[in-house]
Amino acid sequence: MLTQMDCFGLTDSGRKRPTNQDHYLIADLNKSMRVHDTSLTLDNETRVYGGSQGKLLIVADGMGGEAAGERACTIAVDQVTTYVLNSLAWCFRLEEGSEHDFEDHLKEALQSCQKSIQTAVGKHPEMKSMGTTMTMVYIVWPRAFVVHVGDSRCYLLRNRQLVQITVDHTMSEIMAGAGQMSREEARHSPMGHALWNVLGGRSDELSVDVYKLNLERDDVLLLCTDGLYDMVPDDKLQELLSTNASAEKTCRKLVDLANENGGSDNITVIVSHFLSPQLDEARAFVEAEVPLEELTAASSNTSNKLTVSYSPNIAEPTTG
C-alpha cells in the first residue's frame, strides 16, 4: 500500500452468550512469484513476495442456533477468502472504467458464500435456518470497496466526525427510512434485530450492497458486529476512535466498554488507522500518556472531503 496502516481485530463472546458465533479476518493482498528453476542464488521452488498492495477486512455474525450460527459464519468467511484467492478478477490498480465490473465480482464473492451455505444445509437439513451477516472491506489505496449483507457495520472517522457507511438490513431500518418511526425509536425497537437479508437463512434471495470510498490519510475505519454498537452509542464510538491510540488499544477499549455496558451479545471489532507522519507523531505522544489536549496540533487534518457512493443490488430494500 502507498500509506501505512495500523490494523487490529478482536472478538469476544460477551457476558450473556455461552459461545461466540462471530468471526473476523484481516489479510494482506500481495503479489507473489514461485521460482521453479534459476541460475541465481535462490533455491528451486522458492516463493518471492512483493510488498503489501492492499487489505481485506471481514466481520461476520452467525445466527440460527448455537452450532448452526458459528457454522454458517465459518463457511462464509472461508468461502469468501477462497473466492478472493482463486476466482475474483482482482487487481492492485483498477483501470479507469473497470470499477463497475469489479463491483460485480465482489457481489459474486458473497453470492458464492450463499451457495456454500445452501450446500451445507442440503447435507444437514437440521441447520436450515443458519445464516450470517458479512461486512467486507477490500482496500487498494486510496480506494476502498465495502461489501455488505445484514446488520454488521462499517464506520468511517474523518476529522473526528463519525459516519456510518453501511445501512442495516433490518425491518426497523426500513420503517425508519419510510418515516414510520424515528431513528431513536429504530435503535431501541425489537424490529432492529429482524433481518430481511442475510447469507443463508431461509431465503434463496440475496441482496448485496457495495459502497465505494476515497480514503485519506488519518482516516479510521471501524468494522463491527451489533454486539458493539448495541452497547456503545455512536458518540462514544467517535470519542474512542478519535484518541489516536493504537488500533489494538482502541479495539480492547471498545470491547471492554461493550462488556461494561452489558455485553448482551458477541462483540467483534476491526479498527484500521491510515497513518500520516503527523499521526505517527501523535501516536508517540499517546503511548507516553500525554494529555489529549496536547495532541490537537499533531492530529489536525485540513481535508474535510468525504466521497461515498452506494450501489445496491436493488433500488429499495424489500422483505420478499
N, C-alpha and C positions, 0 to 999 in steps of 0.2 A: 504494500500500500504506500501511497505517497505521503501519508501522515501517520504519526504514531497513535496507537490505540491501546488504552488501558481497559481491559475487559475481564469480567469475573461473573460467574454464575453460582447460585446456591439454591438448594431445595431443602424443605423441612416439612415434616408431617403435621406440624401444628400441635395444638393442645387437645383437640377433640377427636381426631381421626386415628384409628389404630394403625393404619397403613398409609403409605404415600403413593398416590396414583399419578403424580406429576413426573414429568421428565424435562430435561433441558439439554442443549448441545451447543457448544462453541467450537468452531472449526476454522482453521486456516485454509485458504484456497491457494494452492501452489502449482506451478509448472514443474514437471519432473522429466527426467530422461534416464532410461536404463542403457548402460553401456554393455553391449554384448561382446565386443572384441575391439582392442585398440593397441597401438604401439606405445601409447602414453603410459605413465606410471600410475595406472588405475587397474584395479582388479577387474577381471571379467565379471559381468552381471552387476557391476556397481550401479546404484541409482543416484543420480545427481539432482538435487533440488534447487530451484530458484527461490528467491525471497517471497514472502507472503504477498500475494497480489489482491487479496480480498478476504472477506469473512463470511461465514454462515452462522447465524444465530437462530435458535429454535427454543420455544417453550410450548409445552403441551400439557393438557389437564384431562386425564381419563375419567370416564363415568360409566355407570351401568353395573354397579356391584363391585365388591372388593377385588376379586381376581380379574373380572372382565374389564374394568376400567384401566387397571395397570397394564393388562394385556393389549388393549386397543392402543394405548399410548405408546407402548414399546414397539408395536408393529408399525405405527405411523412414523415414528422418528427413525427407526431402522430403514423403512422403505424410502423416505424422502432423501436420506443420505445416500442410499444405493442409487436412486434416480439421478441425483446430482452428479455422482461419480461416473455413471455408466450411460445415462440416457439424455441428460439435459444438454442442449446445444448451447452451452455457456461459453463465455469468452471473457477475457480480462479487460478488454477495451471494446465497448459497444460502439458499433458503427452507426453513423447518423442514419436515421430512418429504420433502424433494426429493433428499436425498443418494443414496438408492439408485438412483434414475433417472439421476442424474449419473454414478455409478459405471458403470452400463451403457453410457452414452455414451463414457466413457473406454475401456472394453473394446472398444467398436466401433471406436475410433480405431486400436487395434492390429490388430483384425481387418481393417481397411481396408489396413493395411501388408501383411498376409499376402496379400491378394488382389492387391495391386500387384506383389509379388514373384512370385507364381504367374503373373501375366500376362506378366511379363518372361521367365520360364522358358519359357512357351509359345512365345515368339518366338525364344528362344535355348536350345534343349534341352541344349546342351553345358554350361549353367550350372545343371543341375537340382539340384545339391547345395548351391547357395548359400543362405546364411541369415545371420541376425544376431540378437544379443541386443538388448534395449532396456530401459532403466530410465528412466522419465519421472516427473518431479515437477511437478504442477500446483498452484500456490500461490495461494490467495486468503486473505490473512491474516485470522485466525490458523490457517486450515485448510490442510492440505497433503494431496494425494492422490498416493500413489506407485503407479505402474502399471508392472508388471514381467513380463518374459519372458526366461528364460535365466539367465546367471550373472554379469552385471554387478550391481553392488550399490549400495544406498543405506544409509548410516550416519547416525545422529544422535548428536551430542555434546551432553550436558546436564550441567551441574555437573561438568565434566571426566570424565564417565563416557561411554564409547562403547558404543552399542547398534547391532547390525546389524539393520536393519529388514526387508530382503528375505531370502527363502530361495532359495538357489541351486537351479536346476532341473537338477541333476546326479544321476547314479547314486550317487555317494558320499554325497550328502545323503540320499537315500532309505535307503541302507544304515545310515547313522548314526542316522537317525530310527527305524529298526526295531531298533536295538541290535545290528546285525551288525558294527559297527566303532565305535571311539571317534571323537570329534571330531578329535583329533590325528591319528589314522590317516586319517580322511577328508581332512584337509588335505593330506596327502602322497600320497594314493592316486592312481594313474593314472585311476581312475574319476572323479576330481574334474573332469576335462575332458570326460567323456562326458555330453553334454547330451541330455535326453529331450524338451525343449521349447524351440523357437526360432521366430522369424519366418522362414518359408521352409523350408529344409531339404528332407527327402524326405517329410515327412508333411503331409497336409492339415489335421490336427487342431492346434488351438492352445488353450492354457490361459493365461488372463491373470489375474494376481494384482493385487488392489488393496488397499493399506494406507492407513489414514487416521491422520493425526497432528494433534494440537493443538499448534501451535508456541508457543514462548515467547521473549521477548527474551533474548539471549545464547546461544540455541541455534546450533549449527553443523550444517549438512547437508553430507555428502560423497557424491557420486556418483562411481563409478569402475568401470573395467573390470578384468578379472583380471590384467592386466599390472601393476597396482599392488599388489593385496592378496596376490598370489602371492609378491611380492618383499619386501613390508613387513608385518611381523606387526601384529596389532591393537593391541598395547601401544604400538608405535612410532607408529601412526596416531593413537592417543589423545594421545600426548605432543605431536606436532606440531600437532594441531588445537587443543590447549589453550593454545598460546602467546600467543593474541590478536594475532598478526601479521596483516597484511592478507591477504585471500583470494588475491591474486596471489602474494605471497611464500610463502604456505603451499603453493599449487599447485606452484610451482617447486621448493620443498624436497622435496615428495613425489615428483615426477618424478625429480629428481636422485638421491634415495635409492634409488628403484626401479632406476635405471640402475647406481648404485654396487653394488647387491646382485646384479647380473647382467643386468638388463634383457632378460629372455628373451622378452618379448612386447611388442606395442604397449601404451602406457600412456596412459590418458585419465582426467582428473580434473576435477570441478567442486566448488569449495568455496563455500559460502554462509553468511555470518555474518548473523544477525538482530540488529542493533545496539541497544544501550541507551545512555543517557548515560554510565553507568559504563564500558561497554566502549569508548566513544569516548575517554574519558579514559585508559583503559588503553592503547589503541592509540597514543595520542600518546607515552606512555612507551616503548612498544616501538620506535617509529620513532626515538626518541632513544637506543636501545640501553641502556635502564635494565635492571639485572639482574631476572630473572624473579621473584625472591622479593619484590621491591618492588611487584609487581602484585597481590598476593593480595587486599588490601583493595579495590582498584579493580575487580577482576573477579569478586568474590564474588556469588553468586546464592542467595537464600534459598529459592527454589522448588525442589522436588525431584519434582514431579508429572510423570509421563510417561504420556500416553494413546496407546496404539497399538491399533488394531483391524485385523483381517485378514479379507478376504472373497474367497477364491479362487473360481475358476470351478468347481472340483471339490473334493470333500472331502479326498481324498488324491492325491498325485502318482501317476501311472501311467505305465508305459512303452509302453503301446499294443501 
